[in-house]
């Protein structure tokens, strides 16, 4: 956390002119990488993510195989030029953690038992980072998995909530993220409202967490609509 | 170009109710709702609701006829690439009819690495695919070209009682073998034209009036 005293909300408007419960402009495309089984591009404002899905495919070394189900291997990576200060391209503590939570967020939506002894590889690349990169990555992975024809219970919707200047907001941009009181990325399955990712960084009261979850579940419908649109546009 | 598109369903979309309909391939049931598993085309046959995926890999099924490539020669059989995540095994007794004395014969005489075979799946035991060359059409495919299409679109390529594939065969004077695993083998006169039309079917399988479109393409 950097400074929290900076004014991020002036007269009910945020730095980029949004209201507290507005999502940045979204853009989603499916089938952008021809060599992958499934791929997608997701943009929230300036945050840009690509996801590619390969598989289910043969898994080597064999000791990693599960006899009754497929495993997921997820790689989250930020491009060196995605942030203002060059990011070292090797996976660090943060990248490994986000890979793990992304995998956990996606796993409940898939029917992995249909593909024993195989792997599904998901590669998420952040081309430009401006806050909420993990939720952009999860949305991209959801679209890429559907595009790859992998059996899914549901799509996965992800959106971040948070608190800036003691106001609850959603979809934090980079500056808000750095100066926020708290930021809470959430992923869920839209039909059952099952939450598959819930992280928190910062300080909020229990009631505020509950409110944020409610806000994100509501606003998530917009993201869901956009995802459906992107998938249908692939076949037009 | 305004093309009429078949109804596309998304994973998680409700497409029926178990009270009036029955769930079939590509769906699952939750609280009496039939829900799609795939991004695909919604199909209703009598009471049965199914979803045909628009993409995805090949999942082997018993008695499927597939086109495979030999990847290695073992002591008493061959390992075959089946275009799926699992390897296929063609045992010596299923591969060759005559008695073979293993001490005297080299199995490469029958099938060598890189050979293409049209074969049948006779058994699947959790990822272990047993193949056989004993079915009537099974044989080694010599020469020709291999292309891959999306496995779920194979029925579309063949058409009703082979109408689509036969019109391609007739008009391009080619011989075509289609494996259920999405591998297509071609040989004959106008291979390029046949390949282009097969690729067109793969891309446009979700639109109505595909047969006319292909016929137009072939007569150009």
Interface residues (C-beta under 8 A of the other chain):
Chain A: X37 X38 X55 X56 X57 X58 X59 X67 X111 X114 X115 X116 X117 X118 X146 X147 X148 X149 X150 X151 X152 X153 X154 X155 X189 X190 X191 X228 X231 X232 X234 X235 X236
Chain B: X5 X8 X10 X11 X12 X26 X28 X35 X37 X38 X39 X40 X53 X54 X55 X56 X57 X59 X85 X86 X87 X126 X127 X150 X152 X206
